[in-house]
């Protein structure tokens, strides 16, 4: 089984002086869950190379067993430092794709043409597209051949408006993911803030927040088996 991980290359939090990127837990937990299940993982990002880490996800209170394992895993760190360029990967070579979150995807993956084309290819090949937290932003500009949004009529989830308000970034992000998915006609659902909440609809598997990252990976593995 081969799974492609697509990470953000965007490191700037809007017009602020703060940094963003991918969220460590949302990468590490699915990475180790799938790796331990003998899944072959390839990492990619729009720019290739080392993707930017959201410094907030590296704080002491954000640490989990998976992030601590990553900190001591030089092989995984080297793997992450050498992501492939998104333009060089093909859906033909993988069984599924997974998008870790962090605020970065709201800026780059939501609009990246290589990512949009890649997701369309996975869908056309009846392969699973999965994403967690802010990473369902990668779905918002993906349209089907009939020009309908990919998420139209689909049950999906993602970072909630209230969670965005809690981290005080409502006025910083380019769009609120909950609102955007709903505007596109998705059947957006959510659990309690910060709880593990994963939904599945056809080829789409989405998770609400960092607590949902391993849950998305579990659903993905079940489907691959």
C-alpha positions as CSV (number, residue, x, y, z in Angstrom):
1,X,0.0,0.0,0.0
2,X,1.3,3.4,-1.0
3,X,0.1,6.7,0.4
4,X,1.1,10.2,-0.6
5,X,1.2,12.9,2.0
6,X,0.9,16.4,0.7
7,X,2.1,19.2,3.1
8,X,1.9,23.0,2.8
9,X,4.9,25.1,1.7
10,X,3.3,28.3,3.1
11,X,5.0,29.8,6.2
12,X,3.4,33.3,6.7
13,X,0.2,33.9,8.8
14,X,-1.5,36.4,6.6
15,X,-0.4,40.0,7.1
16,X,1.0,39.4,10.6
17,X,4.6,38.8,11.5
18,X,3.8,35.3,12.8
19,X,4.9,32.1,11.1
20,X,2.6,29.2,10.2
21,X,3.0,26.0,8.2
22,X,1.9,22.4,8.9
23,X,0.8,21.2,12.3
24,X,3.2,18.6,13.7
25,X,0.6,16.3,15.4
26,X,-1.4,16.2,12.2
27,X,1.6,14.9,10.3
28,X,3.2,12.7,13.0
29,X,0.2,10.8,14.2
30,X,-1.0,9.6,10.8
31,X,2.6,9.1,9.6
32,X,3.4,6.7,12.4
33,X,0.0,5.0,12.4
34,X,0.4,4.1,8.7
35,X,4.1,3.5,8.8
36,X,3.6,1.0,11.7
37,X,1.0,-0.7,9.5
38,X,3.7,-1.2,6.8
39,X,2.3,1.5,4.5
40,X,4.8,3.0,2.1
41,X,4.7,6.8,2.6
42,X,5.9,9.4,0.1
43,X,6.0,13.1,1.2
44,X,5.4,16.0,-1.2
45,X,4.8,19.8,-1.0
46,X,4.3,22.6,-3.6
47,X,7.9,23.8,-3.3
48,X,9.5,20.5,-2.3
49,X,12.2,20.2,0.3
50,X,11.6,21.0,4.0
51,X,8.0,22.2,4.6
52,X,7.6,24.9,7.2
53,X,6.5,23.8,10.7
54,X,3.9,25.9,12.5
55,X,5.9,26.9,15.6
56,X,2.8,26.7,17.8
57,X,2.6,23.0,17.0
58,X,6.0,22.6,18.4
59,X,5.2,24.1,21.8
60,X,5.3,22.0,25.0
61,X,1.5,21.9,25.4
62,X,1.0,20.7,21.9
63,X,3.2,17.6,22.3
64,X,1.8,14.1,22.0
65,X,3.4,10.6,21.9
66,X,3.7,10.9,18.1
67,X,5.4,14.3,18.1
68,X,7.8,13.1,20.8
69,X,8.6,10.1,18.7
70,X,9.2,12.3,15.7
71,X,11.6,14.5,17.7
72,X,13.8,11.4,18.4
73,X,13.5,9.9,14.9
74,X,16.3,11.2,12.7
75,X,15.2,9.0,9.8
76,X,11.7,10.6,9.7
77,X,13.2,14.1,10.1
78,X,15.4,13.4,7.0
79,X,12.3,12.1,5.1
80,X,10.4,15.2,5.9
81,X,13.3,17.5,4.9
82,X,13.2,16.0,1.4
83,X,9.6,16.3,0.3
84,X,9.1,15.9,-3.5
85,X,7.8,18.8,-5.5
86,X,4.1,18.4,-6.0
87,X,4.4,18.9,-9.8
88,X,6.6,15.8,-9.9
89,X,4.1,13.3,-8.4
90,X,1.3,11.4,-10.0
91,X,-1.8,9.8,-8.6
92,X,-1.0,6.8,-10.7
93,X,1.7,5.8,-8.3
94,X,-0.3,5.8,-5.0
95,X,-3.3,4.1,-3.5
96,X,-4.5,7.2,-1.6
97,X,-3.5,10.8,-0.6
98,X,-3.5,12.4,2.8
99,X,-3.3,16.1,3.6
100,X,-2.1,17.1,7.1
101,X,-3.4,20.5,8.3
102,X,-2.0,23.6,9.9
103,X,-3.0,27.0,8.7
104,X,-0.6,27.0,5.7
105,X,-3.0,25.1,3.4
106,X,-5.5,27.9,3.5
107,X,-3.1,30.0,1.6
108,X,-1.3,27.6,-0.8
109,X,-3.0,24.2,-1.2
110,X,-6.4,25.8,-1.5
111,X,-5.3,27.4,-4.8
112,X,-2.4,25.3,-5.9
113,X,-3.1,24.0,-9.4
114,X,-0.9,21.0,-9.1
115,X,-2.7,20.0,-5.9
116,X,-6.1,20.6,-7.5
117,X,-5.2,18.5,-10.5
118,X,-3.8,15.7,-8.3
119,X,-7.0,15.5,-6.2
120,X,-9.0,15.3,-9.4
121,X,-6.8,12.4,-10.6
122,X,-7.2,10.5,-7.4
123,X,-11.0,10.9,-7.6
124,X,-11.1,9.8,-11.2
125,X,-9.1,6.7,-10.3
126,X,-11.5,5.9,-7.5
127,X,-8.8,6.5,-4.9
128,X,-9.3,8.0,-1.4
129,X,-8.6,11.6,-0.7
130,X,-8.2,12.4,3.0
131,X,-7.5,15.5,4.9
132,X,-7.5,16.8,8.5
133,X,-8.2,20.2,10.3
134,X,-7.4,23.1,7.9
135,X,-6.3,20.7,5.1
136,X,-9.8,20.2,3.7
137,X,-9.1,23.7,2.3
138,X,-7.3,21.8,-0.5
139,X,-10.7,20.6,-1.7
140,X,-12.4,24.0,-2.0
141,X,-11.3,24.8,-5.6
142,X,-11.6,21.3,-6.9
143,X,-14.4,20.9,-9.4
144,X,-15.7,17.8,-11.2
145,X,-15.9,17.6,-14.9
146,X,-19.5,19.0,-14.8
147,X,-18.0,22.0,-13.0
148,X,-19.8,21.1,-9.7
149,X,-17.6,21.5,-6.6
150,X,-16.1,18.2,-5.5
151,X,-17.6,18.7,-2.0
152,X,-21.1,19.6,-3.2
153,X,-23.6,17.3,-1.5
154,X,-20.7,15.5,0.3
155,X,-20.5,15.0,4.1
156,X,-17.3,16.7,5.2
157,X,-15.8,18.3,8.2
158,X,-12.8,20.6,9.0
159,X,-11.7,23.2,11.5
160,X,-14.7,24.9,12.9
161,X,-15.5,28.7,13.1
162,X,-15.6,28.4,16.9
163,X,-12.2,26.7,17.0
164,X,-10.8,29.4,14.7
165,X,-12.2,32.0,17.1
166,X,-10.6,30.2,20.0
167,X,-7.2,30.6,18.5
168,X,-8.0,34.2,17.6
169,X,-7.4,34.0,13.9
170,X,-10.9,34.6,12.5
171,X,-9.8,37.9,11.0
172,X,-6.4,36.7,9.8
173,X,-7.3,33.6,7.7
174,X,-8.2,34.2,4.0
175,X,-11.5,32.3,4.7
176,X,-13.3,30.3,7.4
177,X,-13.2,26.7,6.4
178,X,-16.6,25.8,7.9
179,X,-18.2,28.7,6.0
180,X,-16.4,28.0,2.7
181,X,-17.3,24.3,2.6
182,X,-21.0,25.1,3.5
183,X,-21.1,27.8,0.7
184,X,-19.9,25.2,-1.8
185,X,-22.9,23.0,-1.0
186,X,-21.1,20.5,1.2
187,X,-23.0,18.8,4.0
188,X,-20.6,20.2,6.7
189,X,-20.9,18.5,10.1
190,X,-18.9,18.9,13.2
191,X,-18.3,17.5,16.7
192,X,-17.5,19.4,19.9
193,X,-14.6,21.8,19.6
194,X,-11.2,20.0,19.9
195,X,-12.9,16.5,20.0
196,X,-12.0,13.6,17.7
197,X,-14.5,13.9,14.8
198,X,-14.0,12.1,11.4
199,X,-16.5,11.8,8.6
200,X,-16.4,9.7,5.5
201,X,-18.4,10.1,2.3
202,X,-17.5,8.1,-0.8
203,X,-13.8,8.8,-1.6
204,X,-13.5,11.6,0.9
205,X,-12.3,11.2,4.5
206,X,-12.0,14.4,6.6
207,X,-11.2,15.1,10.2
208,X,-12.1,18.2,12.2
209,X,-8.9,19.2,14.2
210,X,-5.6,17.8,15.5
211,X,-7.4,15.4,17.8
212,X,-8.9,13.8,14.7
213,X,-5.6,13.2,12.8
214,X,-5.0,9.6,13.8
215,X,-8.8,8.9,13.4
216,X,-8.5,9.9,9.7
217,X,-5.5,7.6,9.3
218,X,-7.4,4.7,10.9
219,X,-10.3,5.2,8.5
220,X,-7.9,5.4,5.6
221,X,-6.2,2.2,6.5
222,X,-9.5,0.4,6.9
223,X,-10.5,1.4,3.4
224,X,-7.2,0.5,1.9
225,X,-7.4,-3.0,3.4
